[in-house]
C-alpha cells in the first residue's frame, strides 16, 4: 500500500504538496515519545502523533517512515510543513483521535 492509497480515507487530509505519495506504508506506529519511536518503529510505518515539533521529522526521516499523521486536529506549524517538503515526507492530518485513526487505517489494510 502507498500513501496515496490511504488518502482515500475521508478522515485524512494532505498537509504538504511535495511529500512523496508513492511512499510505501506498512504498519502503524502511534506514539508521542520520540525516543520510543526511534527504538521500536519500523521502516515504512505510518507514524501517528500529536507532537507539533520539528523533531518529529528528524525521527521520521532517520527511520525512513512512510508518512506522518497528526491526529486530534493538531494544527501543524509552517516550519514543519516547509521541512517536510524538503524531505519529501508526506504529512497528513485528521480530526480523529489517535485510537480512531489507527482503527480506520487498520480496516483499510495497513
N, C-alpha and C positions, 0 to 999 in steps of 0.2 A: 504494500500500500504506500501511497505517496501523500505528501502534504496536500496537494490539490484534491485528493480524494476525500480527505477528512473535512475540507472546506465545504463539502456538500451539506454538512450539518447546518441547519438553520440557527444553531446556537453559537456558531463561531464566525468571527469577523477578522479579516486580514488587516493588520495594522501598518505594515510596511510593503511598499510596492516592489522592492528589489530583493526580497527573500527568494530563495530557490524553492519553488513549489514542487519541483521534481525530487526533492529530498525524500529518501525512504524513511518511513516511520514503522518501527517495530517495537511494540510495548509502550507502556506508560510508566512514568516515574513522577509521582506527586509529592512534593516536599518543599518546605520553606527554610531548610537548613542547608546552606550551600556545601558545607563540608560533608554532609551526608550524601548529597547528590554526587559529589566527586568520588566518594567511596563506594557507592552502590548502583548508580545509574549505568546503563549500557549504551553503547553507540547506537544511534538511530532511535532512541527512546523519544517519546514526546514528554517534555518537561512541563509540568503544571505547577504554577506557583502564584503567590500574591506579592512576592518581593518586587518592588519597583526600584531596582538598584542595578547599576551598570555591571556589577559583578556577576549578575545572572548570565550575561552574555559571555563573560570570560569563562565561566564554567561550561556553558553550553558549547562553546567552540572548542574548548580543551578536550571534552569528551566526544565531540562530533555528534551532538544530539540532532535529531531530525527537525525539531521546531520547539518553540516555547509558547505555552498557552498561559495567559494571565486570567485567572478566574476571579469571581466575586466582583465583576465590573470594575476592576482596577484601571485607573486612568494612567496609562504608561507615559512617562515623561519623554520629551523630544530627544534628549541625549541618548536614551536607549534606542529609540527608533532610528536615529541617524547612524549609530554604531552598528545596529543590526543590518542596515542597508549595506554598509561597508563590508560586513562579514557574510552577506547573502543569507543571513539566518532569518527564516520566516517567524514573524511574531503574530500570534493570534490572541483574540480577546473573547471572553464570554461573560455573560451575566450570571451564569450558573455557578454554584458552589464548586469547590474542588471535587467533592464526592460526586456531585451530579454530572459534571463533565467527564469524569473518569468512567462512570457507568455508561454514559452516552457513547464515548469513544470505544469502549469495550463492546457494546452492542453493534457498533459499525465494523467490528472485526479486528481492531488494533490489538 
